[in-house]
Amino acid sequence: MDENRKIIIREIERWRKSKLLPEHYCDFLLNLYLEEGTGKPSAGFMGITPAVIKNSNWKIWMLIFVIIAAISLTALNFTAFELPMQIGVSLLFLFICYALGSIQNKKEPVRAQILFGMASLFLLFIGVYLLRIHQVDAPVWFVGYVVLCSLVWLLTGLLARLLLFQLSGWVVLVFCYGWLLHFQLDTINWLTLELSWVPLCLLFGWLGWMLHEKTKQIATVFLMLSCIVWFMPELYGMLYAEQYGEQTVQLALIGKLFTEAGLLFAFRKKWTEWVA
C-alpha cells in the first residue's frame, strides 16, 4: 500500500471518529481505497496503536512515568496537606482532565468521555472524602455537595453533547429531591407520595416534547427521565413496604408498568421522533 493511500485511509478513519461522515459512508470509502485482501487498519485503543508504541520516543515514556510518580506521591501524602492545598491540588487535577477532555472531544470522543468520566467520579469522591476527613458529618452537607456534582455532570453533558452525563446529572438531582421529601415531610401517605412525583414526571415529559424539534438529545434525556420518575413512588415504597403494604406497592408497580407500556405503544409515532 503506497503512502498516499495510507494517508487517505487515516483521514477516513479520522472522519469516522469525529462523526464528520456517517458510518456506512466511511465503510464505502475504505472499501474503495483498501487493497484486495487488506483488512481495515486497527484504530487501536483510544487512537494508540502498536505502531505508535513501537515508534515512540524515550522522552515520552520518561514524561509519562514522571507524571505517574508525581500523582502517586501526591495521593500518598494528600492527608498531610493543609485544606487549601488539598482543594488546590484537587481543582488542578479536575481542570486538567476537563481541559484535555474538551480538546479531545471532537478528535477522540472515546478518550474524551473517559477523561470526563474520570473527572466526574473524582469530583464526587474527593468532595465526600474531604468532608469525612475534616469531620463534617451533617447529611445536608453531603447531599448539597452531591447536588453540586450533579450540576457539574449536567453542564458537562450539555457542553460536550453527551447524553449519559446529562441523564446522570438529572437522575442524581431526582434522588436528592427524594431525600428532601423523606426528611421534610413528617408523614407521607400514598396519595402524597404519588402527588410528589407524578407531576414531576409529566413536567419532564412535556419539556421533552417542547424541545424535541430544537434539540433531540435533550428531548431524549427528558423522555428517559420522565419514564424513570414515573416509578419513583413505587421505588420509595419498596424501601418502606411495612408502612405502605408490600402487596399495595407491588400492585401499584405492575399497574404503572402496564400503563407506561400502553402509553409508549399508543404514542410510539410521536416519541420515536424525539430519539430518531
Secondary structure, DSSP 8 states (H G I E B T S, - for coil): --HHHHHHHHHHHHHHHTTSS-HHHHHHHHHHHS-TT------TBTTB-HHHHHT--HHHHHHHHHHHHHHHHHHHTGGGS-HHHHHHHHHHHHHHHHHHHHHHTTT-HHHHHHHHHHHHHHHHHHHHHHHHHTT---HHHHHHHHHHHHHHHHHHHHHHT-HHHHHHHHHHHHHHHHHHHHHH-S---HHHHHHHHHHHHHHHHHHHHHHTTT-HHHHHHHHHHHHHHTTHHHHHHHHTHHHH-HHHHHHHHHHHHHHHHHHHHHTHHHHHHHH-
